[in-house]
Amino acid sequence: MKERIESLLYQAFQEVSPMLQSKVNFTKDLRLIGSLGCFDSLTLVTFISTIEDLLDDEFGKRVSLVSDKAFASGSSPFFSIETLTDFIIATLKCD
């Protein structure tokens, strides 16, 4: 499942990458937010929305990635590709 999620994240990243200020390489440890993050707030929202649509297409489930659960742990799942992948897997298993 992890590879499927990473593939969807890569697809979403490719869709939003034209919005980025500079060329960024997609890696598992790519920082998405924060001072070293590659996304501004608009790009992050677009990225999340794109991921949710792709998850719906792939798994037939409407998943909301922005929820109380996403921020309950104290650390954002949107920190990196790896943390987002793990969060999506956990979310899909709970639904």
N, C-alpha and C positions, 0 to 999 in steps of 0.2 A: 504494500500500500504506500509505503514511503516514497518509492520511485514514482508512482502515479501522481502523488501530491506534488513532488518536486517538479515533475513535468508540467503540471498545471500552473505552478508558480512561475516557471520559466516562460510559459506561454503568456501569462498575464504581464510579466515583466517586459517581454518583447512588445506588447501592445502599448505600454505606458512609457517605454524608454525614449520615444521621441520628445516627451515632455521634459526630460532631464536636461540640466544645464551643460553637462559634459558626458562623454561616453563612459559608461560604467559596465564592467564585466560582471556577469551573473555567476556567483559562487554561493556555496552553502553558508559561508560566514559573512556574506555581504550585509553591511549595516544598513538598515532601512530608515531608521529615525535617530534623532539625537544629533549631537554636534558633528559626528562623523558620518551621519546617515546621508543617503543619496536622495531621499524624497523630501520635498516640501509638503505642506499639509494637503494641498490640492492633488498632488500626484499620489500621495498615500491613499486618499479617499478614492481616487479613480482605480488604483491598484486593488484595493480591498473589494470594491464593487465588481471589478472584472473577475477576481478570484471567486467571489460568491456566485456569479453567473456560470463560470466554468465548473464549479463544484456541482451546481444544480444540473448542468448538462451531463456531467460525467457519472454522478451518483444518483441522480433523480431526487435529490434532497435540497431543500432550501435551507442554507446554513447562514446564520448571521454571525459574522466574525467580530462585530463590535457589540459587546454585551457586558453585563456585570461580571460574568465569568472571565472574560478576557482581561479584566483589570483587578480581579479579586486577589490574585497571588502577589500583587505588589510590583511585579515586573511585567513589562509589556510583551505580549507575544509578537509584536511588530518590530522588535529590536533587530532581528536578523532573519534571513531565509530559514535558517535552521530552527529558531524558536517558533517561527510561524508554522513551519511544517509540523513540528511536534504538537502545537496547539490545534491545528486542523485535524490531525489524526485523533487526538483525544476528544475533540468535539464530535467527530463522526462516529466514534465508538459509543459515545453517550447518547446519541440520538436514536 
